Amino acid sequence: MHIETLKVFCDLAELRSFSKTAEKHLLSQSAISQQLAQLELEHKCQLVNRKKRPIELTPHGHILYQGAKEVLERYEKLKSQLSSARSKGEERINVASIFSIGMHALPRYVKWFMVEYPNVNMHVEYASADKIYEMVLAGDVDIGLVAVPRHDKRLNVYEFKDERLVFVCNPQHPLSHEPEIDIHQIMYERFIAFDKEVPTRIWIDQILHRYNVDLQVAMEFDNVETVKRAVEIGSGVSILPEISLEQEVATGTLRAIPFSNDNFSRPTGIIVRADKPLSRASKYFIDLLTSGDKKFV
């Protein structure tokens, strides 16, 4: 029985869909069905009730699912232990961050970390929030940085920074010279938003809902840099973390204006798999992140 087949079966049990499982593993639905049939043939029992919509596990399927999860968790722990033994002191920390945090908040912490641990190889990559959760849970990265972190019993979640949210427009916009903006004023503007599944979009939508603000969403993008470019060329206005606008505000290509209603902000967080053993350097980096600017005083 192959590990990858167990992973496919567990995802099928959790997603309850052949098409979604196939999409996650970049396989055809036929390939997923064949792997399931192979498992059922090997164990001489039916594992999935295909007549149900969405599909359901049979009693035998539940037994295999629980056992497979334990095997996969032990396998990931074993990979981590082998990786640590193989490195023989040449330590590597893998960090995954959403683009806005990785580009604008993270670099100063990485520089400070390298002063204390110059021989540790830190690899930072950018990914969507969903991908970061997936990589952390799979053990592919040690530390993840996300906005509006969600809690999961498989994860340890630490607070990072609360990032102030501001109104953003280009310098030619009629509101660009206002010292403050009432949040209700953006109801009449073309709004450049994050994609609906992006956690920051969900967070901003909740703020707008509290103030009974209905937006005219003109465009939707999955990252802060593309949103900024759309605002720069006058396609609309937006609400973004102030820290992500420092360069554009300094060069005069964007205006960042606070809201008069409240000091709106989005939480960001650090996620680590709960059962993953962390090196001393990894623990130091997490402590550095959670201590905020105190380390830089």
Residue pairs with C-beta under 8 A, 6 or more apart in sequence:
1 39
1 42
3 71
3 72
3 75
5 35
5 38
5 39
6 68
6 71
6 72
7 25
7 72
8 21
8 25
8 27
8 32
8 35
8 36
9 35
9 36
9 39
9 47
9 64
9 65
9 68
10 65
10 68
10 69
10 72
11 21
11 24
11 25
12 18
12 21
12 32
12 36
12 48
12 55
13 57
13 61
13 65
15 21
15 24
16 54
16 55
16 56
17 54
17 55
18 29
18 32
18 33
18 55
19 29
21 32
22 28
22 29
22 31
22 32
25 32
36 47
36 48
39 47
39 64
40 46
40 47
40 48
43 60
43 64
45 58
45 60
46 58
46 60
46 61
47 57
47 58
47 60
47 61
47 64
48 55
48 56
48 57
48 58
48 61
49 55
49 56
49 57
49 58
57 65
73 275
76 138
76 139
77 139
77 275
77 276
79 139
80 139
80 276
80 277
81 277
84 277
84 279
90 119
90 121
91 117
91 119
91 120
91 121
91 279
91 281
92 120
92 121
92 122
92 123
93 120
93 121
93 122
93 123
93 142
93 143
93 279
93 281
93 282
93 285
94 123
94 125
94 140
94 141
94 142
94 143
95 106
95 122
95 123
95 124
95 125
95 141
95 142
95 143
95 144
95 145
95 285
96 124
96 125
96 126
96 127
96 131
96 132
96 135
96 136
96 141
96 143
96 144
96 145
97 106
97 124
97 125
97 126
97 127
97 132
97 144
97 145
97 146
98 126
98 127
98 128
98 129
98 132
98 145
98 146
98 147
99 126
99 223
99 224
99 225
100 147
100 223
100 224
100 241
100 243
100 244
101 145
101 146
101 147
101 160
101 268
102 124
102 126
102 145
103 126
103 225
103 244
104 241
104 243
104 244
104 246
105 160
105 161
105 163
105 243
105 268
106 124
106 145
108 296
109 285
109 288
109 289
110 122
110 124
112 288
112 295
112 296
113 120
113 122
113 281
113 284
113 285
113 288
114 120
114 122
116 284
117 281
117 284
120 281
122 285
125 141
127 135
128 198
128 222
129 146
129 147
129 198
129 199
130 197
132 141
132 144
132 145
132 146
132 271
133 144
133 146
133 150
133 152
133 155
133 271
135 141
135 144
136 143
136 144
136 155
136 271
136 272
136 273
137 152
137 154
137 155
137 273
139 273
139 276
142 272
142 276
142 278
142 282
143 270
143 271
143 272
143 282
143 285
143 286
144 270
144 271
144 272
145 160
145 268
145 269
145 270
145 271
145 289
146 199
146 268
146 269
146 271
147 163
147 199
147 200
147 203
147 266
147 267
147 268
147 269
148 199
148 200
148 202
148 203
148 266
148 267
148 268
148 269
149 157
149 267
149 268
149 269
149 270
149 271
150 199
151 157
153 274
154 273
154 274
154 275
155 271
155 272
155 273
155 274
156 271
156 272
156 273
156 274
157 269
157 270
157 271
158 269
158 270
158 271
158 272
158 286
158 289
158 290
159 267
159 269
159 270
159 290
160 267
160 268
160 269
160 270
160 289
160 290
161 243
161 268
161 292
162 265
162 266
162 267
162 268
163 241
163 242
163 243
163 244
163 265
163 266
163 268
164 241
164 242
164 243
164 258
164 263
164 264
164 265
165 204
165 207
165 239
165 240
165 241
165 242
165 259
165 264
165 265
165 266
166 239
166 240
166 241
166 242
166 245
166 256
166 257
166 258
166 259
167 175
167 181
167 186
167 237
167 238
167 239
167 256
167 257
167 258
167 259
168 228
168 231
168 237
168 238
168 239
168 240
168 245
168 254
168 255
168 256
168 257
169 175
169 176
169 231
169 237
169 254
169 255
169 257
170 176
170 231
170 232
170 233
170 234
170 253
170 254
170 255
171 252
171 253
171 254
171 255
172 234
173 234
173 237
173 255
175 181
175 185
175 237
175 257
176 255
176 257
177 255
178 257
179 257
180 257
180 258
180 259
180 260
181 257
181 258
181 259
181 260
182 259
182 260
182 261
183 207
183 208
183 211
183 213
183 259
183 261
183 264
184 211
184 213
186 213
186 215
186 237
186 239
187 213
187 214
187 215
187 216
188 216
189 216
189 236
189 237
190 216
190 218
190 235
190 236
190 237
191 215
191 216
191 217
191 218
191 236
191 237
191 238
192 218
192 219
192 220
192 221
192 227
192 230
192 231
192 235
192 236
192 237
192 238
193 201
193 204
193 215
193 217
193 219
193 220
193 221
193 227
193 238
194 200
194 201
194 204
194 220
194 221
194 222
194 224
194 227
195 201
195 220
195 221
195 222
196 202
196 220
198 222
200 241
200 266
201 220
203 266
204 239
204 266
207 264
208 214
208 215
211 261
218 235
218 236
219 230
219 235
219 236
221 227
221 230
224 240
224 241
224 244
227 238
227 240
228 238
228 240
228 244
228 245
228 248
228 254
230 236
230 238
231 237
231 238
231 254
232 248
232 253
232 254
239 264
240 256
241 266
242 256
245 254
245 256
248 254
249 255
249 256
270 286
270 289
270 290
272 278
272 286
278 286
288 295
